[in-house]
Amino acid sequence: MKRLLHNACVLTDAGFDRDVSVLIENDRIIAMGSLRQLHDVEIESHDLHGAYLVPGFIDCQVNGGGDVLFNDDPSVETIARIAQAHRQFGTTGFLPTLISSDDDTMRAAMEAVDRAIEQRVPGVLGIHLEGPFLAAARKGVHDAGMFRAPSRKEIELVCSLKYGRTLLTVAPECVPPETIRELSERGVIVSLGHAAADYAQTRAALDAGARGFTHLFNAMTPLGSREPGVVGAALEDPDSFCGVIMDGFHAHVATLRIALAAKPRGRIFLVTDAMPPVGGARTHFELGERIIDCRDGRCTTSDGTLAGSALDMATAVRNTVTQIGEPLAEAVRMATTYPADFLRSFDRGRIAPDCRADFVVLSENLEVRETWIGGERFAG
């Protein structure tokens, strides 16, 4: 069945366009043009009543949602529940994220992701292993008792995913450049984070193939006048990507504006670092042996340490417009095109012929009305 989406303000590569309609067949966009050009009596027509039609949001860091945490039960059922929770906020593609764990939990998580993709759970793009090859000095809420250097067995485990993308966050001072090079050459996307590294160590990791930075500014050595640190290396490098948590708590708006001014366009993208309360009813949850409270949009330990976020992607886009002052088109691209490029998933994150039929329909107030994944419509 061919479907025609029309009467919308469509975000194309050239910007928003009210005179273009989108024709899809199965899970792909097959044509774009005027309603007159594309209309056919045998096509199922969807009038979007002037709403915004943008690419589906892609989130590279999703710890949980719908009241469940991936670490607690790394299963297909958990992944499906997280996907459903985030879908109502426009997320059409995501990486279930495993916080630093033992090998058995990592193996179970990767097997669950493979099965979820085999079973066509909507939106699963792969896995994000956030650790355990991280620095204790910048552990955040991770259990430093899990931190270790990667063994040969663990390198093979990290490279074992059959389907989708594997994103691995490492501290550059904890993983040798030759290991980063091997992982990168074997298809793993290496990101740098939870690091106490200096500039030289970070630069060496980038030269070895590291592709980006995990939640820029958080849990990494800051930019200093005589020691640029991880942040300085990230802002200086024109090719690497940086994920940012646009919730108003993880980084000051001025700091984020500086990052956007320093990096080339297309290299900073939005992530949520979402925890179980997103799309759920819980106001607290357990992370290991700690209780995490979520109040006024903040997820913190008893001592006030941030523990992920209660952010969803639709809110992240709105915050990018209202707090940072970015145009809507750019804010959307930070949630769609740029993370797709980071993951080398070039048929996602844009509305163009031959791309996936993953969309979000947004109201004038940027609230999610509908989410489309692979040509299938879900109510917002």
C-alpha positions as CSV (number, residue, x, y, z in Angstrom):
1,M,0.0,0.0,0.0
2,K,1.3,3.4,-1.0
3,R,0.5,6.3,1.4
4,L,0.6,10.0,0.7
5,L,1.3,12.4,3.6
6,H,0.2,15.9,2.6
7,N,-0.9,19.3,3.8
8,A,2.1,19.6,6.2
9,C,5.1,21.8,6.7
10,V,7.8,19.3,5.7
11,L,11.5,19.5,6.8
12,T,13.5,18.8,3.7
13,D,17.3,19.1,3.2
14,A,16.6,22.6,2.0
15,G,14.5,23.6,5.0
16,F,10.7,23.7,5.8
17,D,8.4,23.5,2.7
18,R,4.6,23.7,2.8
19,D,4.2,22.8,-0.9
20,V,5.7,19.3,-0.8
21,S,4.0,16.0,-0.1
22,V,5.6,12.7,0.8
23,L,4.8,9.4,-0.9
24,I,5.8,6.2,1.0
25,E,5.6,2.5,0.1
26,N,6.2,-0.1,2.8
27,D,9.0,1.3,4.9
28,R,10.5,3.8,2.4
29,I,10.0,7.2,1.0
30,I,9.6,6.7,-2.8
31,A,8.8,10.2,-4.0
32,M,8.3,13.8,-3.0
33,G,6.5,16.6,-4.8
34,S,3.3,18.6,-5.1
35,L,0.0,17.0,-4.1
36,R,-1.1,17.3,-7.8
37,Q,1.9,15.4,-9.0
38,L,1.7,12.6,-6.5
39,H,-2.1,12.2,-5.9
40,D,-3.7,9.0,-7.2
41,V,-7.0,7.4,-6.4
42,E,-5.3,4.2,-5.4
43,I,-3.1,5.9,-2.8
44,E,-4.1,6.0,0.9
45,S,-4.1,9.7,1.7
46,H,-3.2,11.3,5.1
47,D,-4.1,14.9,5.6
48,L,-1.8,16.3,8.3
49,H,-3.8,19.6,8.6
50,G,-0.9,21.9,8.4
51,A,1.3,20.3,11.1
52,Y,5.0,20.0,11.0
53,L,6.3,16.8,9.4
54,V,9.9,16.1,10.4
55,P,12.2,13.0,10.4
56,G,11.9,10.6,13.3
57,F,14.0,11.4,16.4
58,I,17.1,9.2,17.0
59,D,18.4,8.8,20.5
60,C,21.8,7.3,21.0
61,Q,21.6,7.1,24.8
62,V,18.5,5.5,26.4
63,N,19.0,3.8,29.7
64,G,15.3,3.2,30.4
65,G,11.7,4.4,30.1
66,G,8.2,3.2,30.9
67,D,9.3,2.5,34.5
68,V,12.0,0.0,33.5
69,L,15.8,0.1,33.3
70,F,17.7,-1.8,30.7
71,N,20.4,-2.8,33.3
72,D,17.8,-4.4,35.6
73,D,16.5,-6.8,32.9
74,P,18.3,-6.8,29.6
75,S,15.6,-8.6,27.7
76,V,13.5,-8.2,24.5
77,E,10.5,-7.4,26.7
78,T,12.4,-4.5,28.5
79,I,13.6,-3.1,25.1
80,A,10.1,-3.2,23.7
81,R,8.7,-1.4,26.8
82,I,11.4,1.3,26.6
83,A,10.7,1.7,22.9
84,Q,7.0,2.1,23.5
85,A,7.6,4.7,26.2
86,H,9.8,6.8,24.0
87,R,7.8,6.5,20.9
88,Q,5.1,8.8,22.2
89,F,7.7,11.5,22.3
90,G,8.8,11.0,18.7
91,T,11.7,8.6,19.1
92,T,11.7,6.3,16.1
93,G,15.2,5.0,16.5
94,F,17.3,4.4,19.7
95,L,20.2,2.5,21.3
96,P,19.2,0.7,24.5
97,T,22.1,1.8,26.8
98,L,23.8,-0.5,29.3
99,I,25.5,1.2,32.2
100,S,28.8,-0.4,33.3
101,S,28.2,-4.0,34.1
102,D,29.9,-7.4,34.2
103,D,30.5,-9.6,31.2
104,D,27.4,-11.8,31.7
105,T,25.1,-8.8,31.8
106,M,26.8,-7.3,28.7
107,R,26.4,-10.6,26.8
108,A,22.7,-10.8,27.8
109,A,22.1,-7.2,26.7
110,M,23.7,-7.8,23.3
111,E,21.8,-11.0,22.8
112,A,18.6,-9.2,23.7
113,V,19.3,-6.4,21.2
114,D,20.0,-9.0,18.4
115,R,16.7,-10.8,19.2
116,A,14.8,-7.5,19.4
117,I,16.0,-6.6,15.9
118,E,15.2,-10.0,14.6
119,Q,11.7,-9.7,16.0
120,R,11.3,-6.3,14.5
121,V,10.7,-4.4,17.7
122,P,10.1,-0.9,16.3
123,G,13.0,1.5,16.6
124,V,15.9,-0.6,17.9
125,L,19.1,0.5,16.1
126,G,21.7,-1.4,18.1
127,I,23.2,-1.0,21.5
128,H,25.2,1.6,23.5
129,L,27.6,0.1,26.0
130,E,28.4,3.0,28.3
131,G,31.4,1.4,30.0
132,P,32.8,-0.5,31.7
133,F,36.2,0.7,30.4
134,L,35.9,4.1,32.2
135,A,37.8,6.2,34.7
136,A,36.9,6.0,38.4
137,A,37.8,9.7,38.8
138,R,34.9,10.6,36.5
139,K,32.5,7.8,37.3
140,G,29.3,9.8,37.7
141,V,26.7,7.3,38.9
142,H,28.4,4.3,37.5
143,D,29.7,1.6,39.8
144,A,33.5,2.1,39.8
145,G,33.8,-1.5,41.0
146,M,32.8,-2.6,37.5
147,F,35.5,-0.6,35.8
148,R,38.3,-2.5,34.1
149,A,40.6,-2.5,31.1
150,P,39.3,-4.5,28.2
151,S,40.6,-8.1,27.9
152,R,40.8,-9.9,24.6
153,K,37.7,-11.8,25.5
154,E,35.8,-8.5,26.2
155,I,37.0,-7.0,22.9
156,E,35.5,-10.0,21.1
157,L,32.3,-9.6,23.1
158,V,31.9,-5.9,22.2
159,C,32.3,-6.8,18.5
160,S,29.8,-9.7,18.6
161,L,26.5,-7.9,17.8
162,K,25.0,-9.4,14.7
163,Y,22.6,-6.6,13.8
164,G,22.6,-2.9,14.1
165,R,25.2,-0.5,15.5
166,T,27.4,-1.0,18.6
167,L,28.3,2.3,20.3
168,L,31.0,1.9,23.0
169,T,31.9,4.7,25.5
170,V,35.4,4.5,26.8
171,A,37.8,6.7,28.7
172,P,40.8,7.3,26.4
173,E,43.3,6.9,29.3
174,C,41.9,3.4,30.1
175,V,41.8,1.9,26.6
176,P,45.0,2.0,24.4
177,P,44.9,3.7,21.0
178,E,45.6,0.3,19.3
179,T,42.5,-1.2,20.9
180,I,40.4,1.8,19.8
181,R,41.8,1.4,16.3
182,E,40.9,-2.3,16.2
183,L,37.4,-1.7,17.6
184,S,36.8,1.1,15.0
185,E,38.1,-1.0,12.1
186,R,35.7,-3.8,13.2
187,G,32.7,-1.5,13.0
188,V,32.3,-0.4,16.6
189,I,31.6,3.3,17.0
190,V,33.9,4.4,19.8
191,S,32.8,7.5,21.9
192,L,34.9,9.1,24.7
193,G,33.4,9.8,28.1
194,H,33.6,9.4,31.8
195,A,37.2,10.3,31.4
196,A,39.9,12.0,33.4
197,A,42.2,12.1,30.4
198,D,44.4,15.0,29.3
199,Y,44.3,16.6,25.9
200,A,47.1,14.4,24.4
201,Q,45.5,11.2,25.5
202,T,42.2,12.3,24.0
203,R,43.8,13.5,20.8
204,A,45.5,10.1,20.5
205,A,42.1,8.3,20.8
206,L,40.6,10.5,18.1
207,D,43.6,9.8,15.8
208,A,43.0,6.1,16.5
209,G,39.4,6.2,15.3
210,A,37.2,7.4,18.2
211,R,34.2,9.1,16.5
212,G,32.6,11.2,19.2
213,F,32.0,12.2,22.8
214,T,29.4,11.0,25.3
215,H,27.3,13.7,27.0
216,L,29.8,16.5,26.3
217,F,30.9,18.5,29.4
218,N,29.6,15.9,31.8
219,A,32.0,13.4,33.5
220,M,35.1,14.6,31.6
221,T,38.0,16.9,32.2
222,P,37.0,20.5,31.4
223,L,38.6,23.1,29.2
224,G,41.4,24.9,31.0
225,S,43.7,27.7,30.0
226,R,46.8,25.5,30.1
227,E,45.3,22.1,29.8
228,P,42.5,21.8,27.2
229,G,41.3,18.4,28.6
230,V,38.7,16.2,27.0
231,V,36.4,19.1,26.4
232,G,39.0,21.2,24.7
233,A,39.9,18.3,22.4
234,A,36.2,17.8,21.6
235,L,35.6,21.4,20.7
236,E,38.8,21.7,18.7
237,D,38.3,18.7,16.5
238,P,36.2,19.4,13.5
239,D,35.3,15.9,12.6
240,S,34.1,14.3,15.9
241,F,30.5,14.3,17.0
242,C,29.3,15.3,20.5
243,G,26.1,14.3,22.2
244,V,24.5,16.8,24.6
245,I,21.7,16.5,27.2
246,M,19.5,19.5,26.6
247,D,17.6,19.4,29.9
248,G,18.7,22.6,31.5
249,F,20.5,20.7,34.3
250,H,23.5,18.9,32.7
251,A,25.0,22.0,31.1
252,H,24.4,25.8,31.2
253,V,22.8,27.2,28.1
254,A,25.7,29.6,27.6
255,T,28.1,26.6,27.7
256,L,26.0,24.8,25.1
257,R,25.9,27.9,22.9
258,I,29.7,28.1,23.0
259,A,29.9,24.4,21.9
260,L,27.6,25.1,19.0
261,A,29.7,28.1,18.0
262,A,32.9,26.1,18.2
263,K,31.9,22.9,16.4
264,P,31.0,22.7,12.7
265,R,27.2,22.4,12.1
266,G,26.2,18.8,12.1
267,R,28.6,17.6,14.8
268,I,26.5,18.2,17.9
269,F,23.4,16.1,18.4
270,L,20.8,15.6,21.1
271,V,20.6,12.7,23.5
272,T,18.3,12.1,26.5
273,D,20.3,9.8,28.8
274,A,16.8,8.8,29.8
275,M,15.9,6.8,32.9
276,P,12.8,4.8,33.8
277,P,10.5,7.8,34.7
278,V,10.4,8.9,31.0
279,G,7.0,7.7,29.8
280,G,6.3,6.1,33.1
281,A,4.7,6.9,36.5
282,R,7.6,6.3,38.9
283,T,9.3,9.1,40.7
284,H,12.2,7.0,42.0
285,F,14.0,3.9,41.0
286,E,17.0,1.8,42.0
287,L,20.4,2.0,40.3
288,G,22.5,-0.8,41.8
289,E,22.1,-0.2,45.5
290,R,21.2,3.4,45.3
291,I,17.8,5.1,45.2
292,I,17.4,7.7,42.4
293,D,14.8,10.4,43.0
294,C,13.2,12.3,40.1
295,R,11.8,15.7,41.0
296,D,11.1,18.7,38.8
297,G,12.7,16.9,35.9
298,R,16.0,16.0,37.7
299,C,17.2,12.5,38.4
300,T,19.6,12.5,41.4
301,T,21.2,10.4,44.0
302,S,20.8,11.3,47.7
303,D,23.9,13.5,47.5
304,G,22.6,15.4,44.5
305,T,24.7,13.7,41.8
306,L,22.9,13.7,38.5
307,A,21.8,10.2,37.5
308,G,20.8,10.3,33.8
309,S,17.7,12.3,33.1
310,A,13.9,12.5,32.9
311,L,14.2,14.1,29.4
312,D,12.4,13.0,26.3
313,M,13.5,13.9,22.7
314,A,10.5,16.1,22.0
315,T,11.3,18.2,25.1
316,A,15.0,18.3,24.1
317,V,14.0,19.7,20.7
318,R,11.8,22.3,22.3
319,N,14.5,23.3,24.8
320,T,17.0,23.7,21.9
321,V,14.6,26.3,20.4
322,T,13.4,28.1,23.5
323,Q,16.5,28.0,25.7
324,I,19.4,27.9,23.2
325,G,17.7,30.0,20.5
326,E,18.3,27.6,17.6
327,P,15.9,27.7,14.7
328,L,13.4,24.9,14.7
329,A,14.9,23.3,11.6
330,E,18.4,23.1,13.2
331,A,17.0,21.8,16.5
332,V,15.2,19.0,14.7
333,R,18.3,18.1,12.7
334,M,20.2,17.8,16.0
335,A,17.6,15.1,17.0
336,T,17.5,13.4,13.6
337,T,20.1,14.0,10.8
338,Y,23.1,14.5,13.0
339,P,22.7,11.4,15.2
340,A,21.9,9.4,12.1
341,D,25.2,10.6,10.5
342,F,27.1,9.8,13.8
343,L,25.7,6.2,13.6
344,R,26.5,6.1,9.8
345,S,22.8,5.3,9.2
346,F,22.5,7.6,6.2
347,D,19.0,6.4,5.2
348,R,17.6,7.7,8.5
349,G,17.2,11.2,10.0
350,R,16.1,13.0,6.8
351,I,13.0,13.2,4.6
352,A,14.2,12.4,1.1
353,P,13.5,9.7,-1.5
354,D,15.0,6.3,-0.6
355,C,15.1,7.1,3.1
356,R,13.2,5.3,5.8
357,A,9.6,6.3,6.4
358,D,10.3,7.4,9.9
359,F,8.5,10.6,10.8
360,V,7.2,12.8,13.7
361,V,4.1,14.9,13.2
362,L,4.4,18.0,15.5
363,S,1.8,20.5,16.4
364,E,2.4,24.3,16.3
365,N,3.5,24.0,19.9
366,L,5.9,21.2,19.0
367,E,3.9,18.5,20.8
368,V,4.0,15.1,19.2
369,R,0.8,14.2,17.4
370,E,1.9,11.1,15.5
371,T,5.0,8.9,15.2
372,W,5.7,6.8,12.1
373,I,8.2,4.0,12.1
374,G,8.9,2.2,8.9
375,G,5.7,3.5,7.3
376,E,3.6,2.4,10.3
377,R,1.7,5.1,12.1
378,F,1.5,5.3,15.9
379,A,-0.6,7.9,17.8
380,G,1.4,10.5,19.8
